């Protein structure tokens, strides 16, 4: 096949000029990734509005861009870009300005190491990942938790009581759930004998959701918490503290904070699929053999996303003390139990 | 009862009138007011302070304060106890020492009439803004707000932290007359912060006047330490409309329209309470068919109010995305449609008339209503199931904002919150009106007294209301719907107090007639006024997140407080 010839030629060139190759791949990858995650997140926002509308027996966006409201998000973006950019008096200006930027950078950092599917060429899966590093699972975990800092910066610099409470809640919640989440990732790595996300996917002859169901449940709950979605959206509970840490933000600054939540939601779903649901693995589909891993991958991500939206439409919010309670007293012990189980199975059966 | 008072306090009862076995009107000596009230409370089970009204008897150069006392189920007598004081330097002894909830009623009378209450702990403006105190706007000789210069007198002051405040200085003439300087001022936010904040970890957080939790503008200041509420302060009066005063300047019939506007969720019951009071003045009773129609509408109104109240409460727990709210709104739409088919309006009905109703039921109403009610019953049972089986919901709501039966009575709340605290106090039983005595229904109560119980009571009351409407549809007789009335409604001089069970609790109208076309005084005793007053003590020690749940579970309606 000519595709494999191209790949061979490129790899040969890469061996000759490793530095230029790395730079080129980095730049092209960055461009592609920014496009993919932004468009992907826009799709997620649209999906949430539509699906949530269905859950609540209303239409959702149906005016801008045909009767499916496809261009609603574009209209929203134009609105946010053209709004007045105001910074509240009394705000800590540099911190206030940098908080949304750091939040966006975080999501980009995470996206750099996450495989966005794979192409199947001659029976071999070529993952689509920019930075295929050895410790990518660990790196993604670490980069995701930088979000905590962005949230605290936003809340602290706004000089607003609601923002402050929101930031406190965000920190308390994220600390309580980063730990069990990390332990779950370690358990997966133990079974896969690798911290590389690509290798983790490739080692899943049996999905880890079945191999370690407890870990899967804990990780899913921790993920919802990390994304700050109902029932764990205490940091921006509208009914209590207006909009939490985003209260004083407006215009495109708020837009960035809002949008990165959806990018995070997309990345989180992809992470869940990669770690526990077999990634892009699946039987080849005739006629589109090359794209079949992509089809499986997107289908799984879509199912996870719909699950997340469904949860939002049908649950009420926890109180913050109940959240930390659940995190430290239940999620952490359960994740440790799961770790022991993974170690046992991984050492003796895998 | 009357003789008991007379024998205990010889010479103190100046006038008395026994209207029926449920109403006792007495005028007492102002010097003996507190003693007689204490006697009634301790010896005669009058443990419910229902409200107080100020009346300006300008022709007799007197002020009258009417205290409405009743009991939580021990007996059904309502004592309307009046004290009369001269117009110059009016002063009455405060009842706040006996009844905790006398506080707000006395403050309202003070700011509207200028009647001083001796021994009142915090006699500062409740409903009026600071600069209006001293004009005493509800006095009969009040000629309107004479001062149009407040905007010009406003002084811009930049505070130490860079924020601009506007202060309106009192009018020079009023300072000269000596009215203004004596008046107590409502503490500003800064003063409150200085007075209350004890340590670095505490702060005062506003909830309102524009906030997602509030059903209308009111201000809830929370003194919080971390996530715990240490103390709560409440300020109402942002949208005070002066409906009671407006009704004094309208004919009896025109007044009905204003009762609608007090709370649009309870407009039928407000109509009913006002019309009932005027009917007692006119001494007429509506024909039986009209009574049935009124009951049907009152119960439909109760169902739709409870549905909206519960739905809104649920959105407070889980953002606007918590779906049952939308389904409750869809269900409510059917009921609003039913009501519209009778009255022609969706929320402001103005339907009840003195001695009858405006329209008859439309043809085929029963056939249209029965399937809707049947579906409504199924849906309500589903909601109850849903809330009962939701672990997060029960974790959030159980044991939150607990009102013990004793506390609930002391704070003066009525309606579902009181019944959720194990007190079967329902006006339809206590003070039966219309055809309620002929109908079979049970008063829903719960033991727990927490937020969950209050919502359960509401949902179960929907089932009871459906049961009542179905009985009415079966029993409703043919006949006229309107009693004959004179062309001009001019009741004989007199007064009447009439209570109905609002969706939110005890709704009373106290109407005084002086024989003219317009009522001399209309006093509204609304249930939400009492809820609001009871809110701050209920919030102490709660989490910030629970403030929302507790306030929401009371199903308050600011519009009625600021009537």
Interface residues (C-beta under 8 A of the other chain):
Chain A: X52 X55 X56 X57 X58 X89 X90 X161 X162 X165 X168 X169 X230 X231 X233 X234 X237 X238 X239 X240 X241 X242 X312 X313 X314 X315 X316 X317 X318 X319 X320 X321 X322
Chain B: X161 X162 X163 X203 X205 X206 X211 X212 X213 X226 X227 X314 X315 X316 X317 X318 X319 X320 X321 X322 X323 X325 X326 X327 X330 X390 X392 X393 X395 X396 X543 X544 X545 X546 X547 X548
